[in-house]
Amino acid sequence: MKQFLAKLTVGLGLALAAPLALPAAAHAAPAPNAMSASDAATTAALVARADTLPVSIDPKASVRTGAASPLASYGSYPTRKGVILVTPDAFKNLIPTGHAAIIYSSSTVVEAVSGGVVTGSNNWNSTKSQAYAVTTKATSSAQDATAAGWAYGQRGKPYNWNYFNTGTRNSFYCSHLVWASYKDNFGIDLNTSAYWGAVHPMELVNNNQVSLLWRKS
Amino acid sequence: MSTPGSLARALGVAVALAAATLTASCGIMPATPTTAADAGCPAGGWDAALLWSSQDARTSTVVFVRDGAVVGEQTLPHQGLEAAPGEVIARGDGHVWLAANGDAQRSRTELVRYDTAACSSAALAVDEPVIRAIVEVDGDIVTTNTRNGAAEVRRRTTAGAVVAEASFAELDLTHLVAHGEVVYALGRTMGRARDVGVLLTLDAATLAERDRVEWPDTVAFGGAVVQGDTLHLTGTLGQAGDAEVEGDALISVVPTTGQETRVALDAPAPSLLLDVAGDLYVTHTFMNPAFRPTRDYRTVSRVGADGAVSGVDVGEGLLTAAATPTALFVVTQVEQGPARLSTRTLPDLAEAATVALPPPEGPDHHYVAGVLTPPA
């Protein structure tokens, strides 16, 4: 926990003129009420807006695959390389900041977690209670594949604990990795002003530069 | 009216709150060494048990079934068991090993040993963000994940001590099979313009690579078993041009010679592979609706020792299966509805019993994470 606090303090020290000394309990306990309320409001607003977005057929898919779900899901579940997956599912069921990943193949995603950039199963349709898939409007499918390959190739880079330092490429957090994949390769900046300088996962959905391909809510 | 100072303080607090909450996302929280489930099997025994798990709830649920009826339920303190199809499970004598990969952000990872005789669990927290495969080797556990562009393979004692480890660049390994002095590791290349399936032969003691074989037409394996010197594989996904397509064959290879044969199956997307007294049973399914609605997956193939292939319709939404010497237990589910656990006699696969099992009640999202069977 001390290491955890130290990392946070370093991060805030870079972001603020005077580093804040947050109470240890704010981190030791999963989400104090004020923190949860603040974050929940932002995330809830982003989710509410995302749930009103129209769902598109993937314009870049060479062959239409998958099938629209008649129940909780809308659109076709995407498995094309480079499609962005986002979930607002809560951390520890309490802190609703969500998570983001980039599809590598029909069966694999690439995601940044605190252990590094890892692969996982492309099964968000079953494991997430809420999830979204988006694709950038201005790129081709080949460029999307390049973005996914770039994300996978961030070999050996640790987790970025300073969420406002999106300029670094020496470390990544989840939505930071996805955002950088498109920013660095194609100049597409998917960050908005919704969460200050940090990239909130849901900002990748609430964005006029992407099309929503699939939603589970 | 705000002053510059108060604005700065307000902004600072807001930024701190945002940082603190974001810190909790995508991250790993400190792990505790072990956990244990409420022990105890149902009085009168059980035929099979369905595993429900969740990335929202901190627990998983075991539902015990006998003669087509629910006879007990158990809560396990493990979060995020890998979802079926594609669940991570290594079946041993009187126990299984499972991977609990925590919540959506992979915040905690455990190797879970479930004792099927005592119906109890114990877990070993490991400092890896995700476990993709497990196999037991002479009482130790070998696992794999892919992190920062390289597949990692580790051999641990059941107490958690790492006794061997190896890293393989540009690979994503998803299946492990133990065979004598070697461990076979199956997966795919990563980072190439066109990735291909790969089989590594590793020294079981040191995990050093002994051999490597690539399959240009296969990119995802669903299961693997060894019979004698032959390694049988299901190629769930193949490649046609630049497109991924469902596979349709059982691949049999003798790793020491490279001799390979293929048996055409009656349905697409061969996934889980089970060996029951020399006969192979194959579930045909996939983890997401990339190629067809998941409810359209409904076939189990049987490949006899003589190579004869037959298929059985087990109902829509096939997810996974487990076998005993006399029965195959098949799980199906359509959308988020109840799972259906059916008991099928072997070798004819005739349905003997079935039971509908709704997901655990409550606000959390649950998914099927596998099916367990008691010791033979």
Boltz contact constraints between the chains, C-beta under 6 A:
constraints:
  - contact:
      token1: [A, 8]
      token2: [B, 23]
      max_distance: 6.0
  - contact:
      token1: [A, 12]
      token2: [B, 19]
      max_distance: 6.0
  - contact:
      token1: [A, 15]
      token2: [B, 15]
      max_distance: 6.0
  - contact:
      token1: [A, 16]
      token2: [B, 12]
      max_distance: 6.0
  - contact:
      token1: [A, 20]
      token2: [B, 12]
      max_distance: 6.0
  - contact:
      token1: [A, 20]
      token2: [B, 16]
      max_distance: 6.0
  - contact:
      token1: [A, 26]
      token2: [B, 20]
      max_distance: 6.0
  - contact:
      token1: [A, 35]
      token2: [B, 17]
      max_distance: 6.0
  - contact:
      token1: [A, 35]
      token2: [B, 20]
      max_distance: 6.0
  - contact:
      token1: [A, 35]
      token2: [B, 21]
      max_distance: 6.0
  - contact:
      token1: [A, 38]
      token2: [B, 17]
      max_distance: 6.0
  - contact:
      token1: [A, 39]
      token2: [B, 21]
      max_distance: 6.0
  - contact:
      token1: [A, 65]
      token2: [B, 290]
      max_distance: 6.0
  - contact:
      token1: [A, 65]
      token2: [B, 291]
      max_distance: 6.0
  - contact:
      token1: [A, 66]
      token2: [B, 289]
      max_distance: 6.0
  - contact:
      token1: [A, 66]
      token2: [B, 290]
      max_distance: 6.0
  - contact:
      token1: [A, 67]
      token2: [B, 289]
      max_distance: 6.0
  - contact:
      token1: [A, 67]
      token2: [B, 293]
      max_distance: 6.0
  - contact:
      token1: [A, 71]
      token2: [B, 335]
      max_distance: 6.0
  - contact:
      token1: [A, 77]
      token2: [B, 288]
      max_distance: 6.0
  - contact:
      token1: [A, 77]
      token2: [B, 289]
      max_distance: 6.0
  - contact:
      token1: [A, 79]
      token2: [B, 290]
      max_distance: 6.0
  - contact:
      token1: [A, 87]
      token2: [B, 104]
      max_distance: 6.0
  - contact:
      token1: [A, 89]
      token2: [B, 104]
      max_distance: 6.0
  - contact:
      token1: [A, 91]
      token2: [B, 24]
      max_distance: 6.0
  - contact:
      token1: [A, 91]
      token2: [B, 25]
      max_distance: 6.0
  - contact:
      token1: [A, 91]
      token2: [B, 105]
      max_distance: 6.0
  - contact:
      token1: [A, 93]
      token2: [B, 56]
      max_distance: 6.0
  - contact:
      token1: [A, 95]
      token2: [B, 21]
      max_distance: 6.0
  - contact:
      token1: [A, 95]
      token2: [B, 24]
      max_distance: 6.0
  - contact:
      token1: [A, 97]
      token2: [B, 21]
      max_distance: 6.0
  - contact:
      token1: [A, 97]
      token2: [B, 22]
      max_distance: 6.0
  - contact:
      token1: [A, 97]
      token2: [B, 25]
      max_distance: 6.0
  - contact:
      token1: [A, 99]
      token2: [B, 26]
      max_distance: 6.0
  - contact:
      token1: [A, 99]
      token2: [B, 104]
      max_distance: 6.0
  - contact:
      token1: [A, 99]
      token2: [B, 105]
      max_distance: 6.0
  - contact:
      token1: [A, 106]
      token2: [B, 237]
      max_distance: 6.0
  - contact:
      token1: [A, 106]
      token2: [B, 244]
      max_distance: 6.0
  - contact:
      token1: [A, 106]
      token2: [B, 290]
      max_distance: 6.0
  - contact:
      token1: [A, 107]
      token2: [B, 220]
      max_distance: 6.0
  - contact:
      token1: [A, 113]
      token2: [B, 26]
      max_distance: 6.0
  - contact:
      token1: [A, 113]
      token2: [B, 105]
      max_distance: 6.0
  - contact:
      token1: [A, 113]
      token2: [B, 106]
      max_distance: 6.0
  - contact:
      token1: [A, 113]
      token2: [B, 129]
      max_distance: 6.0
  - contact:
      token1: [A, 114]
      token2: [B, 27]
      max_distance: 6.0
  - contact:
      token1: [A, 114]
      token2: [B, 28]
      max_distance: 6.0
  - contact:
      token1: [A, 115]
      token2: [B, 129]
      max_distance: 6.0
  - contact:
      token1: [A, 116]
      token2: [B, 147]
      max_distance: 6.0
  - contact:
      token1: [A, 116]
      token2: [B, 148]
      max_distance: 6.0
  - contact:
      token1: [A, 117]
      token2: [B, 148]
      max_distance: 6.0
  - contact:
      token1: [A, 118]
      token2: [B, 129]
      max_distance: 6.0
  - contact:
      token1: [A, 118]
      token2: [B, 130]
      max_distance: 6.0
  - contact:
      token1: [A, 118]
      token2: [B, 147]
      max_distance: 6.0
  - contact:
      token1: [A, 119]
      token2: [B, 146]
      max_distance: 6.0
  - contact:
      token1: [A, 119]
      token2: [B, 172]
      max_distance: 6.0
  - contact:
      token1: [A, 120]
      token2: [B, 130]
      max_distance: 6.0
  - contact:
      token1: [A, 121]
      token2: [B, 86]
      max_distance: 6.0
  - contact:
      token1: [A, 122]
      token2: [B, 288]
      max_distance: 6.0
  - contact:
      token1: [A, 123]
      token2: [B, 83]
      max_distance: 6.0
  - contact:
      token1: [A, 123]
      token2: [B, 287]
      max_distance: 6.0
  - contact:
      token1: [A, 123]
      token2: [B, 288]
      max_distance: 6.0
  - contact:
      token1: [A, 125]
      token2: [B, 288]
      max_distance: 6.0
  - contact:
      token1: [A, 126]
      token2: [B, 83]
      max_distance: 6.0
  - contact:
      token1: [A, 126]
      token2: [B, 367]
      max_distance: 6.0
  - contact:
      token1: [A, 127]
      token2: [B, 55]
      max_distance: 6.0
  - contact:
      token1: [A, 127]
      token2: [B, 83]
      max_distance: 6.0
  - contact:
      token1: [A, 127]
      token2: [B, 367]
      max_distance: 6.0
  - contact:
      token1: [A, 129]
      token2: [B, 56]
      max_distance: 6.0
  - contact:
      token1: [A, 129]
      token2: [B, 365]
      max_distance: 6.0
  - contact:
      token1: [A, 152]
      token2: [B, 190]
      max_distance: 6.0
  - contact:
      token1: [A, 153]
      token2: [B, 149]
      max_distance: 6.0
  - contact:
      token1: [A, 155]
      token2: [B, 148]
      max_distance: 6.0
  - contact:
      token1: [A, 155]
      token2: [B, 149]
      max_distance: 6.0
  - contact:
      token1: [A, 156]
      token2: [B, 148]
      max_distance: 6.0
  - contact:
      token1: [A, 163]
      token2: [B, 19]
      max_distance: 6.0
  - contact:
      token1: [A, 163]
      token2: [B, 22]
      max_distance: 6.0
  - contact:
      token1: [A, 173]
      token2: [B, 26]
      max_distance: 6.0
  - contact:
      token1: [A, 174]
      token2: [B, 26]
      max_distance: 6.0
  - contact:
      token1: [A, 196]
      token2: [B, 18]
      max_distance: 6.0
  - contact:
      token1: [A, 198]
      token2: [B, 22]
      max_distance: 6.0
